[in-house]
Amino acid sequence: MKKFMLQNYQKKVLAAYSVKSPSKINFIKYKKKYFENLEHIFFKKLSLDKNCFKDKNILDLGCGTGETDIFLKEYGAKNIIGVDFNNLSIKEANSYKRKLKIKNIRFICEDILKFKTKKKFDIVICKGVLPHISNKDRIKLFNNIKKFNLSKDSLIIFGFLDTAGNLIKLFQQIIINNLYEDKTDLEKFSFAKKLFKNNFNRFKKYGFRDKINVFYDYFVNKRSYGLSQISLLKYFDDFTLFSSYPYNVNQVNHLPILLPKKQILDYNYFLYQQLHWFNNSQMNFSIKNKKLFEKYENSLISNDIKKINLNSLKIQSELMKYKKSFIKNFDKNVKEFNNFNLLINKILDHKIPMKDKINNIIKSKYFKKYSGIGTVYLTLKKV
């Protein structure tokens, strides 16, 4: 295995993932259903043609245990290189490769920020990675991707955590890691799977991951930063937005005329979620306040109540400027943001008894059904 240097935050992420890989599933058992989910993502949500992977050379950055790459081979990919910094995940990927007797896939244990190759690629995939690297390193990764030898009309497919959904994830981390700060990881896991039962069931249903793997990804790894579509797109001005899910506002200016009923419902759900979870990630805030949600995220991670409340007020003030741009019920949902922030204050207040804190959590509606938007997908096409 090639040795490479990691930054301190990368070492912490790797330490969590070396105990339980976030991407590992019982692949042989769930292969059919897992592939059905990937079909839904690529061919339904992203509207890609079912032959788009056929005879293509593909690079998967942050390949994990390699299930997506095996899927791509079944859909006709010519050659695939999967890169991940977790040696345990790479070993698991190679194990699947041997068991299924798949050729022309190479799994490499290396830091994707430093990975270099002269090979030519038709498609680059990077999903589930961006939330775990710093903003500075995201830019480094984006520049690295653009330096690859990409064919004409090549595609880049991103899957990442939207800032709005990430606020809920950070909130759940605050709850578990503050209420049960003196407990072991396994003890925290016991509490988490009871408090956030719906979340764990959702991950099991759609990702087929064991609850303990979800826990290490969601709670033990505290490195989690959201990203807006606009923030990502600005780094790829030499690419065009081919497709996205949820839909990008720029693609659907003529709603509801051009979309089937199901897609209209999905788009309306997206708009509601963006507002309901406090961040319309497709709007440009003023230059002065363009990093408001990033600062709010950082304050949640620091557990500093003063910073949390200061950034909360700044967000509310900035949102008011965009009131006309939002869908209905703006005032109601801004109030919900206030309630969300108030609940965070209660969780971090050491004067409030544990029992009362848990009752406040259980009574809140932030963990019923969907907890934020979830994974956002974008397909970019080289101009």
VMD Tcl script that draws the C-alpha trace (Angstrom):
set ca {
  {0.00 0.00 0.00}
  {1.28 3.41 -0.97}
  {2.00 5.67 2.03}
  {0.66 9.21 2.00}
  {0.43 12.08 4.47}
  {-2.94 13.19 5.80}
  {-4.00 16.41 7.48}
  {-5.18 16.27 11.09}
  {-8.88 16.51 10.23}
  {-8.46 13.73 7.65}
  {-6.85 11.53 10.29}
  {-9.86 12.03 12.57}
  {-12.28 11.09 9.79}
  {-10.18 8.04 8.95}
  {-10.01 7.03 12.63}
  {-13.83 6.88 12.76}
  {-14.12 5.11 9.42}
  {-11.40 2.59 10.26}
  {-13.64 1.21 13.02}
  {-16.77 1.03 10.88}
  {-16.67 1.86 7.17}
  {-19.56 4.23 6.31}
  {-20.18 2.67 2.92}
  {-19.98 -1.01 3.86}
  {-23.17 -3.05 3.40}
  {-23.99 -6.73 3.07}
  {-23.47 -6.31 -0.64}
  {-23.97 -9.89 -1.73}
  {-27.30 -10.02 0.11}
  {-28.61 -6.59 -0.95}
  {-26.95 -6.30 -4.37}
  {-30.22 -6.33 -6.37}
  {-32.00 -3.74 -4.20}
  {-28.87 -1.59 -3.92}
  {-28.56 -1.51 -7.70}
  {-32.25 -0.59 -8.01}
  {-31.56 2.45 -5.80}
  {-28.59 3.46 -7.95}
  {-30.74 3.07 -11.07}
  {-33.24 5.44 -9.49}
  {-30.51 7.99 -8.73}
  {-28.74 7.92 -12.09}
  {-31.58 7.24 -14.52}
  {-34.60 8.79 -12.78}
  {-33.33 11.59 -10.56}
  {-30.45 12.65 -12.82}
  {-32.19 11.70 -16.10}
  {-29.09 9.97 -17.47}
  {-29.48 7.59 -20.38}
  {-29.15 3.91 -19.40}
  {-26.34 3.57 -21.94}
  {-24.38 6.56 -20.67}
  {-21.84 4.35 -18.82}
  {-21.36 1.88 -21.68}
  {-17.75 1.69 -22.96}
  {-16.77 4.64 -20.76}
  {-13.60 5.12 -18.72}
  {-14.69 6.19 -15.24}
  {-12.91 7.63 -12.20}
  {-14.62 7.30 -8.80}
  {-13.16 9.67 -6.18}
  {-14.05 8.45 -2.69}
  {-15.15 5.02 -3.90}
  {-15.56 3.53 -0.41}
  {-16.15 -0.21 -0.63}
  {-16.74 -0.07 -4.38}
  {-20.41 -1.02 -4.75}
  {-21.15 1.88 -7.12}
  {-18.24 0.87 -9.36}
  {-19.51 -2.71 -9.59}
  {-22.88 -1.26 -10.61}
  {-21.19 0.81 -13.33}
  {-19.46 -2.30 -14.69}
  {-22.83 -4.06 -14.97}
  {-24.01 -1.10 -17.06}
  {-21.14 -1.55 -19.49}
  {-18.31 0.66 -18.18}
  {-15.05 -0.15 -19.96}
  {-12.48 0.69 -17.27}
  {-12.92 2.03 -13.75}
  {-10.49 3.41 -11.21}
  {-11.79 3.83 -7.66}
  {-9.76 5.90 -5.17}
  {-10.26 6.08 -1.40}
  {-8.00 6.87 1.56}
  {-9.46 4.12 3.76}
  {-7.41 0.96 3.28}
  {-10.10 -1.18 4.95}
  {-12.66 0.01 2.39}
  {-10.26 -0.68 -0.48}
  {-9.64 -4.20 0.83}
  {-13.41 -4.78 0.97}
  {-13.81 -3.43 -2.57}
  {-11.12 -5.79 -3.86}
  {-12.81 -8.66 -2.01}
  {-16.09 -7.97 -3.88}
  {-14.12 -7.71 -7.11}
  {-12.62 -11.18 -6.59}
  {-15.88 -12.82 -5.45}
  {-17.82 -11.45 -8.42}
  {-14.90 -12.06 -10.83}
  {-15.03 -8.55 -12.24}
  {-12.29 -7.31 -14.56}
  {-11.04 -3.86 -15.49}
  {-11.67 -2.25 -12.09}
  {-8.71 -0.98 -10.11}
  {-9.12 0.15 -6.50}
  {-6.38 2.45 -5.17}
  {-5.75 3.52 -1.56}
  {-4.73 7.16 -1.86}
  {-5.74 10.68 -0.86}
  {-8.08 11.97 -3.59}
  {-6.73 15.50 -3.05}
  {-3.32 14.36 -4.29}
  {-4.28 11.62 -6.74}
  {-2.72 12.05 -10.18}
  {-3.01 10.03 -13.36}
  {-2.42 10.52 -17.08}
  {-5.32 8.25 -18.02}
  {-8.24 9.73 -19.92}
  {-11.73 9.67 -18.40}
  {-15.22 10.10 -19.78}
  {-16.94 10.31 -16.39}
  {-15.78 11.39 -12.92}
  {-17.93 10.48 -9.92}
  {-17.55 11.99 -6.46}
  {-20.37 11.28 -4.02}
  {-20.45 11.24 -0.24}
  {-17.04 12.91 0.04}
  {-17.43 16.70 0.01}
  {-19.05 17.03 3.50}
  {-15.93 15.55 5.08}
  {-13.26 17.84 3.63}
  {-12.49 21.47 4.38}
  {-13.59 24.32 2.12}
  {-9.96 24.97 1.22}
  {-9.48 21.33 0.25}
  {-12.73 21.28 -1.70}
  {-11.28 23.94 -3.97}
  {-8.10 21.87 -4.24}
  {-10.18 18.83 -5.17}
  {-12.20 20.76 -7.76}
  {-9.00 22.07 -9.36}
  {-7.57 18.57 -9.32}
  {-10.63 17.20 -11.12}
  {-10.36 19.86 -13.82}
  {-6.70 18.93 -14.38}
  {-7.56 15.33 -15.24}
  {-7.45 14.32 -18.89}
  {-11.20 14.53 -19.56}
  {-12.72 13.58 -22.90}
  {-14.97 15.81 -24.97}
  {-18.51 15.93 -23.52}
  {-17.26 14.27 -20.32}
  {-19.50 14.22 -17.24}
  {-18.84 14.94 -13.57}
  {-21.39 13.54 -11.12}
  {-21.43 14.94 -7.59}
  {-23.44 13.71 -4.61}
  {-23.14 15.84 -1.47}
  {-24.93 17.03 1.64}
  {-26.81 20.28 1.20}
  {-26.12 22.94 3.82}
  {-29.75 22.90 4.90}
  {-29.76 19.18 5.59}
  {-26.39 19.45 7.29}
  {-27.76 21.79 9.97}
  {-30.02 18.98 11.14}
  {-27.15 16.51 11.14}
  {-25.03 18.87 13.24}
  {-27.95 19.37 15.61}
  {-28.21 15.62 16.14}
  {-24.47 15.47 16.83}
  {-24.87 18.21 19.44}
  {-27.63 16.24 21.15}
  {-25.72 12.96 21.36}
  {-22.26 14.33 22.07}
  {-23.41 16.83 24.71}
  {-26.15 14.93 26.48}
  {-24.02 11.80 26.63}
  {-20.51 13.26 26.57}
  {-19.27 10.95 29.35}
  {-20.45 7.81 27.54}
  {-18.54 5.45 25.23}
  {-19.31 5.38 21.51}
  {-21.30 2.16 21.88}
  {-23.35 3.68 24.73}
  {-24.00 6.77 22.60}
  {-25.08 4.47 19.79}
  {-27.68 2.90 22.05}
  {-29.20 6.32 22.80}
  {-28.93 7.61 19.22}
  {-30.79 4.74 17.58}
  {-33.70 5.30 20.00}
  {-33.86 9.09 19.69}
  {-33.41 9.12 15.91}
  {-35.17 5.90 15.01}
  {-36.64 7.31 11.78}
  {-33.23 8.41 10.55}
  {-31.62 5.04 11.14}
  {-34.53 3.25 9.47}
  {-34.25 5.55 6.46}
  {-30.54 4.81 6.04}
  {-31.25 1.10 6.31}
  {-34.09 1.26 3.79}
  {-32.26 3.23 1.11}
  {-28.59 2.52 1.82}
  {-28.80 -0.99 3.32}
  {-26.22 0.00 5.92}
  {-26.18 -1.46 9.41}
  {-27.15 1.01 12.12}
  {-23.71 0.88 13.72}
  {-22.07 1.91 10.41}
  {-24.51 4.81 10.12}
  {-23.69 5.84 13.67}
  {-19.95 6.04 13.01}
  {-20.59 8.01 9.82}
  {-23.15 10.32 11.38}
  {-22.02 10.83 14.98}
  {-18.47 9.58 15.63}
  {-17.14 11.36 12.55}
  {-17.85 14.96 13.53}
  {-16.42 16.36 10.30}
  {-19.50 17.45 8.38}
  {-19.92 20.57 6.30}
  {-22.74 21.24 3.86}
  {-22.45 22.80 0.43}
  {-24.85 24.75 -1.75}
  {-25.36 24.18 -5.45}
  {-24.25 27.72 -6.22}
  {-21.02 27.29 -4.26}
  {-20.12 24.20 -6.24}
  {-21.20 25.44 -9.67}
  {-19.07 28.58 -9.50}
  {-15.92 26.43 -9.53}
  {-16.96 24.73 -12.76}
  {-17.75 27.65 -15.06}
  {-16.22 25.71 -17.97}
  {-18.91 23.04 -17.48}
  {-22.65 23.26 -18.01}
  {-25.26 21.99 -15.57}
  {-26.65 18.88 -17.28}
  {-29.03 17.67 -14.54}
  {-29.64 17.88 -10.82}
  {-31.78 16.51 -8.06}
  {-33.50 18.25 -6.42}
  {-33.95 20.41 -9.48}
  {-31.96 23.57 -9.95}
  {-34.15 26.66 -10.27}
  {-32.36 27.69 -13.46}
  {-33.47 24.47 -15.14}
  {-37.16 24.78 -14.38}
  {-38.11 28.38 -15.10}
  {-41.24 27.20 -16.93}
  {-42.71 25.07 -14.19}
  {-45.17 23.41 -14.13}
  {-45.63 23.26 -17.91}
  {-42.57 21.23 -18.90}
  {-42.46 18.61 -16.15}
  {-44.60 15.52 -15.49}
  {-46.80 15.55 -12.40}
  {-44.39 13.46 -10.30}
  {-41.49 15.81 -11.05}
  {-43.60 18.85 -10.16}
  {-44.38 17.28 -6.80}
  {-40.69 16.53 -6.27}
  {-39.74 20.09 -7.15}
  {-42.37 21.57 -4.82}
  {-41.08 19.31 -2.09}
  {-37.58 20.58 -2.76}
  {-38.66 24.23 -2.49}
  {-40.51 23.50 0.72}
  {-37.54 21.69 2.21}
  {-35.14 24.46 1.25}
  {-37.28 26.98 3.07}
  {-38.37 24.70 5.87}
  {-34.78 23.84 6.74}
  {-33.77 27.47 6.68}
  {-31.53 27.73 3.65}
  {-32.38 28.34 0.03}
  {-29.04 27.13 -1.30}
  {-29.74 28.42 -4.79}
  {-29.90 32.07 -3.72}
  {-26.89 34.33 -3.64}
  {-26.64 36.20 -0.36}
  {-24.88 39.55 -0.40}
  {-21.09 39.37 -0.63}
  {-20.82 40.55 2.96}
  {-22.95 37.68 4.23}
  {-22.25 34.96 1.66}
  {-20.72 32.67 4.30}
  {-23.52 33.04 6.83}
  {-24.53 29.40 6.82}
  {-20.94 28.28 6.87}
  {-20.40 30.42 9.99}
  {-23.58 29.05 11.53}
  {-22.36 25.50 10.85}
  {-19.01 26.28 12.47}
  {-20.72 27.75 15.53}
  {-22.82 24.58 15.92}
  {-19.64 22.49 15.75}
  {-17.98 24.68 18.38}
  {-21.07 24.46 20.67}
  {-20.55 28.16 21.46}
  {-24.00 29.55 22.34}
  {-22.96 33.17 21.83}
  {-21.66 32.47 18.33}
  {-24.69 30.32 17.53}
  {-27.14 33.06 18.47}
  {-25.13 35.83 16.81}
  {-25.02 33.96 13.50}
  {-28.68 33.02 13.88}
  {-29.65 36.70 14.04}
  {-27.51 37.51 11.00}
  {-29.19 34.75 8.99}
  {-32.67 35.97 9.93}
  {-31.77 39.52 8.96}
  {-30.39 38.43 5.58}
  {-33.34 36.13 4.85}
  {-35.79 39.00 5.28}
  {-34.28 40.65 2.19}
  {-35.38 37.65 0.16}
  {-38.89 37.34 1.48}
  {-40.45 37.96 -1.94}
  {-38.32 35.23 -3.50}
  {-39.57 32.46 -1.23}
  {-42.67 30.36 -1.55}
  {-45.62 30.96 0.80}
  {-45.47 30.62 4.59}
  {-42.20 32.54 4.82}
  {-42.99 34.07 8.23}
  {-44.08 30.72 9.62}
  {-40.85 29.06 8.55}
  {-38.61 31.85 9.80}
  {-40.35 31.33 13.13}
  {-39.48 27.65 12.88}
  {-35.83 28.61 12.47}
  {-36.13 30.59 15.72}
  {-37.61 27.54 17.42}
  {-34.83 25.38 16.02}
  {-32.20 27.72 17.42}
  {-34.03 27.91 20.76}
  {-33.98 24.12 21.01}
  {-30.21 24.12 20.43}
  {-29.85 26.61 23.29}
  {-31.83 24.33 25.58}
  {-29.67 21.33 24.68}
  {-26.48 23.26 25.45}
  {-27.82 24.81 28.67}
  {-26.25 22.87 31.54}
  {-28.84 24.25 33.96}
  {-31.67 22.33 32.29}
  {-32.08 18.75 33.59}
  {-31.33 15.89 31.19}
  {-34.90 14.58 31.39}
  {-36.33 17.95 30.29}
  {-33.86 18.16 27.40}
  {-34.86 14.74 26.10}
  {-38.56 15.62 26.42}
  {-37.94 18.78 24.36}
  {-36.24 16.71 21.67}
  {-38.98 14.09 21.55}
  {-41.70 16.75 21.32}
  {-39.94 18.61 18.51}
  {-40.83 17.80 14.91}
  {-37.33 17.95 13.53}
  {-36.83 14.20 13.56}
  {-40.12 12.99 12.17}
  {-40.09 11.73 8.58}
  {-37.30 13.63 6.77}
  {-34.49 15.34 8.64}
  {-33.39 17.89 6.08}
  {-32.98 17.43 2.36}
  {-30.46 14.62 2.31}
  {-28.08 14.03 -0.59}
  {-28.12 16.50 -3.48}
  {-26.93 15.28 -6.90}
  {-25.51 17.31 -9.78}
  {-24.33 16.25 -13.24}
  {-21.97 18.64 -15.01}
  {-21.07 18.36 -18.69}
  {-17.85 19.65 -20.19}
  {-18.46 22.54 -22.57}
}
mol new
graphics top color blue
foreach p $ca { graphics top sphere $p radius 0.5 }
foreach p [lrange $ca 0 end-1] q [lrange $ca 1 end] { graphics top cylinder $p $q radius 0.2 }
display resetview
